[in-house]
């Protein structure tokens, strides 16, 4: 038997039979923690399912639920089990994925009867039955024309439209019994691996929930996402106005040159929402003097705050930006993280005492001396800038801690208006497969980093996990504290960002650890027909990332 050399986890290299399956190799190296079963592997920095065979010398790293890629494999597979269950139970219904809520995905179910506890119980039982059957996820590659015929016969117009504009001649699918779907990433070897999930009724739909990353056998209680869910419903309504809810439909508009009207309508929806927020602030202006804007990275907060300022001026108000950067403590007073590095994302890195004292004085009409911070020296400058606000002035502060009450604890709630801004993508790949909001923000950041900061795509991708950890700690726990939420996502933006992001991603070498993520994003962006970026208005939030904004940053 011919042999190949396999290096496991960058450690020892051993010889194995050529064509050995990853699942058999994994069985030779069981995880010492049985809760974290092996769900996939990276082979030469490319994520593969465990049914993959090894045909040449390679480097292998096994994936568990601890790894983000392992979580994606697990969630993608459990989602497929849900759609398979609905397919087997209700052939004439349509399950449509919506958005993420907490550690789960929200779905709507188009049936003749409303979703009830009984329907949830029936679907849950069917999912458990599918798990117990231990059905394999059978991968198959079809010619594009054959795939189109298959999904047309199955009654999936969303997938037919998507395949029509794919730039390749073959389509990879997977089968789960009689259920068929397009493959967008590695799956579990079989349904028997998916032992932990929970299906709940939520609002008028279903909420499929997954285990916590730190404990793959535990599912956390449902939290209150009232405001977040409301903005998702608003986004769905916007999609209905635009008549676009998936990539295939977006590509149809792009191919027939109707996308330019879509751009105008989408931008108008943004402007209308910003104007409504400004009107709401104006109604409370006798009390509201401090506007706090927070949101995760690359949400377009800066452009949003500038457009909000314009709408506040339309109402006769005088908005004034106050930078939180000026309130950083000197480096020798700053907190450190678990690795001993200065932690600038920690709220304790700010001089909260001075900030609150000056805000109180400003609200009383007093003049204060605003500090100036020098990032090169890591110290506060000796110079200050005087500031006093008039009766119709409102202060706008933008920063990651804006929704955290600790930031402005000395200011009464009636004097504050809190806004959460994020790119809550309303577009899906197709009815069963979502676009993670984090992908949109990562691509935005990658393009902006290259345009304005001199960072490569490799740099941005390598930093992204740290950025996400900071968001989980400092932003998401406080999002429901917002008085209003603004969805900065643009339904057409990925078709524009594509032409900026693809060359950056192609620069990442195959032996870089970031190669898998680059390859995944490239495959994802291939699904979009490009749109001429010159059609993007100069005041658009998208201009913050691709350049050409009429605002000064």
Secondary structure, DSSP 8 states (H G I E B T S, - for coil): --EEEEEETTS-EEEEETTEEHHHHHHTS--SSTTS---EEEETTEEE-TT-EE-S-EEEEEE-TTSHHHHHHHHHHHHHHHHHHHHHH-TT-EEEEEEEETTEEEEEEE-SS---HHHHHHHHHHHHHHHHHT-B-EEEEEEHHHHHHHHHHHT-HHHHHHHHT-SSSEEEEEEETTEEEE--S---SBGGG----EEEEETTEEEEE--BTTBTT--------HHHHHHHHHHHHHHHHHT--BHHHHHHHHHTT-HHHHHHHHHHHHHHHHHHHHHHHHHTTTT--EEEEE-STTS-HHHHHHHHHHHHHHTT-EEEE--GGGGB--GGG--B-TTSSB-TTSGGGB-HHHHHHHHHHHHTT--EEEEEEETTTTEEEEEEEEE---TTEEEEEESTTTT-TTTTTTS-GGGEEEEEEE-----EEETTEE--HHHHHHHHHHHHIIIII---HHHHHHHHHHHHHHHHHHTGGGGGG-SEEEE---TTHHHHHHHHHHHHHHTS-TTSTTHHHHHHHHHHHTTS----GGGS-TTSTTHHHHS--SS--
